[in-house]
Amino acid sequence: MSQPSELNSPAVEPVQESLSARLKELARLFLKLGAIGFGGPQAHIAMIHDEAVVRRGWFTEEQFLEGVAICEMLPGPASTQTGIYTGYLRAGQLGALVAGLCFIAPAFLIVLALSWAYFKFQGVPQIEDLFLGISPVVIAIIFGFCWKLGKKAIKDWQGVAIALTVLILSLVFRINILLLFLLAGLAGLAIYRPTSPPPAGPSSRTSAWLAPLLPITQGIPNLLANVTAEPIAVTGFWGLDRIQEYLVPLTTFFLKTGAFIFGGGLVIIPLLETAVVNDFGWMTRNEFIDGVALGELTPGPVVITAAFVGYKVAGALGALVATIAIFTPSFLFIMFASPFLVRLRQNPWVKSFLKGVMPGVLGAIAAAAIPLAAAALLQDTVPRTVVAVTVGLAALVALVRFRCPTWQLVPVGAIVGLVAGAIV
């Protein structure tokens, strides 16, 4: 089994542990982190840093920060990829596999159980009241994320123009999100291109590695466009009668989605919402918002919302297929491209491309959030609409002004929804 190259050699230890011992320790650590990992990606990364660098001294500060920078550059959930990268540095490719799987597993099992309960008891008044308070909080989380991403990604009027263009093209003309990301990146290359060519040598050759980070799956949108979509009813926990029929569309769609989550886990919102609600008709917009809420409520990455969608399509096996597919690109990027990614990150053309993608991501999320907000806030009666709008505004203020953790706001919204729903 291959070990990390000299590019990322782990810190020297007094006693060299066996590979088996390292794998067991990685499994124990990331199962724990996956079970208690509330608070979003930055909290996850901070937990991994505390355990791997501060407590165990596996790596130097510089090694860990280099890994975080690489994971932030890549498409995919940065915190999960940081865990995979930590496992890679600690025990090679097997370590990456063990760390990533153990980090994802607790959240997957929790979402699977919640998905079963949600669809089994869907329509029960108390469940509807529960999401009366939860759904507006999720909308606030999305807009709060847009605010934070905007401060980070938009530094000039060109960035504003890219974000607004993507928002209009996505919201009004319903242009494919992945195509918009590519166009935003090309705009970044044109606007922020390096003033001088990169020096000759190994770093200049790494530009060839940009190809896997761009739409390497250009044929997938065409494949998905030809897949017949129809509304799907929940057909049982295991979904055996659905899994064969929907195995290909589930796999191809979530592979594609996992390869293009630029800018954080919430970028999954526009990618999923357009396809599962509008194109495939796999679920209603309200169901989708509730699925995102469950992803926010559980520990681990919000990308685990894919399991909720997979469960609706084809039961527990559908949830498993969707989860494996959406995380597979992250494993591939880290396990097989890590030796090249440090140099790739320094390439000025890559930086220019990503500088264009980030405002495009912001525009796409905002475009997806607007119809979701309408579905979450506009209730069937005026009093319930007032409750939903009030909860959403209060949650947005708590996030932006007071920086309250999202995982705390979701349960509070649920309690408010239950109480208010019983009154109104």
N, C-alpha and C positions, 0 to 999 in steps of 0.2 A: 504494500500500500504506500502510495507516494506520500512524502512528508513535505512540509513547507520548505520553499527554497530559501537560499541565503538572503533573499530580499526581506524576509520577515522571520528571522530566527528568534525563537523564544528566549526569554531571559535565562541566564545560567542558574541552575538550581544545585543545591548541595547534593541531593540524591536524585539520580535519573530514574523516574518512575517508568514502569512498563506501559506499553500502549494500552493493554487491558485495563490497568488501573486508571489511566487518564480518561478512557472512555466511560468507565463507571462513574468517575467523579463528575465528568461533564453531564452525564445523564441525570445524576442526582441534582446538580446545580440548576440545570435548565428546566427540569420538571418543577422544581420549587419556584423559579422565577416565572414560569408560565402560569403557575397557579395563583401567584400573588401579584402579578404584573399589572396592577391598575395604574391609571394615570396618563396613558398615552405614550408615544414613542420616545420622547425625551426622558420620561421617567424610567422607561425600560432600559435605555442606554445608560442612564446614571446607575441603575441597579447592577447592570453587567460590569460597568467600570468598577464599582465598589467591590464586587465579588472577585473579579479576575485580576485587577491591578492592585487595589488597596489591601484586600484581605489575603489573597493568595500569592500575590507577586508573580503571576505567570508571565507578565509582559511589562515592558517599560511604558511610561506615559506616552512617549512618542509613538511607539508601535500601536497602541490602542487608538490614539487620535488619528493616525494615518488610516487605520481601518475604518473608523467612523466617517472620515472624509470620503473614502472610496464608496462606502455604502450610501452616503447622502447623494453621491453623484449618479449612482445606478438607478434605473427604474426598479420599483419594488418597495416593500415596507422596510424602511431603514433599520428599525430596531430588530426585526427578525433577521435581517442580513448581518447586522452587527453580531448577533448570537452565532450565526453560521460562521462568520469570519473568525470569531473567537475560538470556536471549535476547530477551525482549520489551522489556526496558528498553534493550538495546543496539541492536536493529534492528527493532523493531516486531513485527507478527504473523509475518512471514516469519522473523525472528530466533528467535521462540519456537518455531516449527515446526522449524527447522534444529537448534537447540540440543537440543530434546527428542528428536528422532529420532536424532541422533548419539550422545546419551547412552545411549539404549536399545539401539541396534543391536549393539554388541559383546556385551552380555549375551545378547541374543536368539540370535545366531549360536552362542555357546558352549553355551547350553542346548539349542538344536536339535541340535547334534552329540552332546551327552551323552545326550539323549533317544533318539536313534537307537541309540547304543551300548548304553544301558540295556535297551531293549526287545529288541534283537537278541540280547544275551547274557544276558538274564534267565534265571535257573535255573542258570547256571554256578556251581559251589560258591564260587569265589573272589569272585564278585559278591555272593553272599549273605553271605560273611564280611566283605566290605568294609562292607556296610550294617549288619552286626551292631554295628559300632562307630560308624557315622555316625548311624544313627537315634536312639540314645539321646542323642547330642549335640544333635540337633535338638529333642528333647523338653526337654532342659535349657535350650536357647535360648528356647523358648516360655515355660517357667515363669520363667526369669530375666527375660524381657520383662514377664511379669505382675507380678513383684516391683517392677521399676522403674516400670511404669505405675501400680501401686497406690500407691506413695509419691508420685507426681505427681498422680494423679487423685482420691484419696480423702483428704479432709481432715476429715471428720466422720462421725458414725454414719449420717446419711442416705445418704452415698455408699456406706458398707458395705452398707446395706440394699438399695440399687439393684443393686449388684454381685451380692449373694447371690440376689436375686430373679431377675435375668436368668440366673444360673448354673442355678438350679433349674428355671425355666421352659424353658430350652434343653436341659438335660441329661435331665430327667425327662419333660417333656411335649412336647419337640421342636417348640416353637413357632417360627415363622419368625423368623430372625435380624433381618431388616430391620424387621419389626414390633416386635421387642423394642428395637431401637435407637430407633425412633420413640417408643415408650412411655417409654423411659428419658429421652429428651429432654423429653417432656411432663412427666415427673416433675420434671425439673430446672427447668422453667418454673414449676411449682407451688411447689417448695421454695425455689428461689433467686431468685424473681422480684424485680425491682427494687422498692425501697420507694417510689419516686416515679416518675411518668411521665417519659419522655425529653423533653427540650426540643423545641419546635417548630422546624422548619427542615429542611435537607437530610438531616441524620443520622437524623431520625425517619422520613423516607420510605424510607430504605434497608432498613427492616425488610421491605419487600415483596420484597427480593432474597433473603430467607431461603428463599423457596419453592423455588428451584432446588437448594438445599442439603438440602432435606428430600426425602421420597420422591416425586420428580417422576415416577418410573417406577412408580407404583402399579399400573398395568395389567400390568407385566412379570411379577410373580409369578404372576398368573392365567394369563398366556400360557404361562409355563414349566410350570405345573402341568398344562397340557393337552398338553404335548409327551410323546409316548410314549418311555419310556426302556427301553433294553435293554443288556445287557453287550456290550461292543465289543472285538473283537480287533484287534490291530495289522495293518493290511492293506497295508503298503508305505510307502515313504518319503514319497511325495507324497500318498497317500490320496485319489486322484481319485475313487474309487468311493464315498467317504464324504463328501466336502466338500459336495456339493450337498444331500445328505440332512440333514446336521447344521449347515449354514451358519446357519440361523435360530436354533436353540437355542444354538449357540456364541456368536453375536453378541449375542443378547439377554441371555444369562446373564452374560457378561463385561462388557457395558456396565453392567448393574445392579451387578455387583460393584465395578467401578471407581468408581462413583458413591457407594459407601458404605463405603470403607475409612477409617473414622475412627480416628485415634490411631496410625497407623504402618502399615508394610507388613505386619507379622505379623497384623494384623486380617484379612488375607485367609484365615487358617487356618479360623476358624469358618464363614465364608461359603462357602469352597470345599469344606470337608470334608463339610458337611451335604448339599450338592447333588451333588457328583461321586461320592461314595461311597454315600450313602444313597438320595437321590432318583433320580438318573439311572443309577446303577450303572456309571458310566464307568470306574472303576478300583477296585481293592481299597484297603483302609485302609493296608496296608503300602506299596503303590505310591505312594499319596498322600504318606506320610511321606518316602519316598525322593525324590519330586519336590520337596518343600520343602527337603530336604537339598541337592539340586542347585542350587536357588535361592540357598541360603546360601553354597554353595561358589564360585559365580561372582561376578564383579564386577557392580556395578549393583544395582538394587532387587530385593528378594526377591519382589516382585510378578511378576517374570518367570517364576515358577512356572506362571503361566497358559500359557506356551508348552509346558511339559511336559504339562499336561492336554490342550491342543489337539492335541499330537502324538499322544497316545494315542487320541484320538477320530478324527482324520482326517489323520494324517501331517503333513508339513511345511506344507501349506496350512492345515491346522487350527491348527497352532502360530501361523502368521502371523495368521490371523483372530482367534484368542483374544488375542494380544498387542495388535493394533490396537484391539480392542474395549475391553480393560481400561484402556488408557492414554488413549483418546479423551476421557473426561470430564475428565481432568487438563488436556489441551490446551484444551478448551472453556472450563473455568473460568478459566484464566489468560489466554487470548488474547482472550476476549470479555467477561469480567466484571471484569478488573483495575481499571478506573477506579472501580468501585463498592465493591470489597472492603475498602479501607482504612476507609471510613466504616462499612461493615457490621460490621467487626471491633469497632468501638467501641460498637455497639448493645448495651445491657444485656440485652435479651431474647435476643439471639443468644448472649451469654455464658452466660446462664442455661440455655438449651437445651443448649449444648455441655458445660456443667458436669454435666448429667445424663447425657449420652451417654457421656462418658469412663468412669465406673464401669460403665456397661452394657457397653461394649466389653471391659473387664477380665473381667466375668462370662462373656461369650460366649466369649472366648479360653480361659478356664479350663475351661469346659464342653466345648469341642472338644478340649482337650488331654488330658482324662482318658481317653477311649477310645483316642486316639492313643498315649498312654503305655502303655496295656495292650497294644496291638498291637506296640509297639516293644520293650517290656521282657520280656514273657512269651514266651520262645522255646520251641522244641519239646523241648528237654532242659534239665535243671536246671543243668548247667555253663554252657550258653550264656545262660540267664537270669541267672545270677550275674554273668557278664561284662557283659551289657547293663546291669544295674542298677548295677554298679560304675562303668562308664563314664559313665552318666547322672548319678550323684551327684557324681563327680569333676568333670565338666564344669559342673554347677550351682555347685559351690563355686568353681571357677575363674572363672566369670562373675560371681557375686555378690560374692565375697570379694576376688578378685584382679583383677577387671575385665579378664580376658583377651579379646582380640578374637575374635569368633565365627569369622571366616574362618581363624583359626589353629587353633581347636579342631576344626573339621570334619576337616581332613587328619590330625590326631593321632588322632582317633577312628577314621578309616579304617585307619590303620596298626595300632592296637591290635586292631581287628576282624580284620584279616588274620592277625596273629600268633596271637591267641587262638583264632580259628576253626580254624587248622591244628592246634592242640593239643587242643582239646576237640571 
